[in-house]
Amino acid sequence: MALQNIILALFKDFVHIQLTVQLTNCPLLVAFSFTMLMFSQCLCIWDWTSEAEKPLWYTELNSKHGLQVNVTEFTDMVLSCMIVSNLMTRFHFSISPPSIAPLTGVYLDVCQTFNKVVGLFSQSVFHWKEFQALTATQAGNLVLWDIMKGCAASQSFTRKAIKLIPLQEHSITVLTTTDSCIVTGDTLGHIKFYDENFMLLGWYSEFGLDSIVSISFSKECTPRCTQAYPEDCTLEVKPFIVRNFVVSTLSSTVVHVNAESGVPQILLREHYEPLHAVACHPRQPLVAMGSHSGILKLWDYNSKLTIVSRVFETERHIQCIAFDPQGLYMAVGFGSGAVHILDPCTLQSDSEECFSHTEDSIHHITFSLDSKYLATADAGKAVTVFRLQTDNGLARWKVLGRYRSHYKPIKDLLFGVHLDSTQPRLLSLGMDRRLVEYDLHNSDENRLLILSSERIEQSAVPTSMTWYPRFTTEHFLLTSSALICHPKGVSALACSYDGRFVFTAGGPDCTVFSWEINRK
């Protein structure tokens, strides 16, 4: 059986692990299942090209050994084998030739005593020459497993930990093989290559990556000309020839590495910390999303493509985003209290329009209907107003003023228009039950004035506000549910300019969902 493709994904809430394996003329899908109602797991192998309702192979895992969360590779032995694992235990399985038959599994004994710390398990692989298996640990060790004496290779057998190899100082997070090399990735973002005797051949340590979570090698063979490859670190000083590979990291960064030149190329950089900010462009099919990892992306929801992205290395924690009604500006509020006003086409900003007038996190941000004012509400219970001014023919945003208008957190911030004119008006609503209106017309630079402050509730605590009445003959109520949207609830919501889509941000799940609205 020749292993062609492996795709691994982990879903934490209903705990599924899926491994797609394409064997010669036999594409397979390996899947775990786990339910909270019954603490049991079933390991199934499906032929995903068949319409059969039963798996080819299956087995139940004993709950006394804990929840299994990893699947390692198959081997090209007499029997196809794999190992499933968690941090503490290992199971070994043998698979019969293609037929509907149960898997046979044996719990690997980890009670073997070594004279040093073993460390929690991370990943396992089979040795390409021997009937041995290797397990990496968080203490930087390798545990070598071998078949116990008296077990035939063609039968179900038990493996025993026979050796502990201190490979490196730092925690090993990834263990895999390529050609005749054992490859590790660690918490420092380093990738190291060893020969079959665990002697170091070469490494990549200058990419500036964080903890490695996966390494995948190209199927293309290495070229015949090897002069451009770096030298290995053996006494023979031979060319260090490996296949090109792709690395993914804990910070959701995917990097392609050219083994010949040693040059990394970032292929993808995704959100890996809570995502609370989402906003739709007022005139184009674009949605902006930002997270605490400092990543800001502009996504075309018609073509399903990222148009432009930017990473804020200094400010990082993006809390909220807003477009002005004309789509000429994008404002971003950060957890540091900074406010950046960007070009929505390039996501770039002028240094003079990057403001830091508070250290309190920005929780709300909104533009006036005429796009001449921008307001923010922060964790310091204050409202800051910015005004678009023209100096020498150049339009610039300037700070109009900041006012601590509430004594409890501000829950909403809203621009409107005065009934007797087209002048904008601004209101804030707090958990102190006060509705505050600001005097934008008479306010001057560094002098934001209050027009009124009224207590609107005696017992209930208001959490949001909007203008009434609506400007259409129909009224719509839009709600979101944590059960059908995000496991930890919805932290932000935005509607597309044409009313066809709604976008929800899930906060801790680092995800934005796109929902199509059925208006029939």
Secondary structure, DSSP 8 states (H G I E B T S, - for coil): -----EEEEEETTTTEEEEEEEETTEEEEEEEEE-SSS--EEEEEEETTS--SS-SEEEEE-GGG----EE-----SSSEEEEEE-SS-EEEEEE-SSSS---EEEEEB-----SS----EEEEEE-SSSS-EEEEETTSEEEEEEE-TT--TTS---EEEEEEEE--SS-EEEEEEETTEEEEEETTS-EEEE-TT--EEEEE--S----EEEEEE-SS---S--TTS-B-SSTT--B-----EEEEETTSEEEEEETTTTEEEEEEE---S-EEEEEE-SSSSEEEEEETTSEEEEEETTTTEEEEEEE-TTT--EEEEEE-TTSS-EEEEETTS-EEEE-TTT--EEEEEEE---SS-EEEEEE-TTSSEEEEEETTS-EEEEEEEEETTEEEEEEEEEE---SS-EEEEEEEE-TTSS-EEEEEEETTSEEEEEEEEEEETTEEEEEEEEE--SSS-------SS-SSSS-------TTTS-TT---EEEE-TTSSEEEEE-BTT--EEEEE----
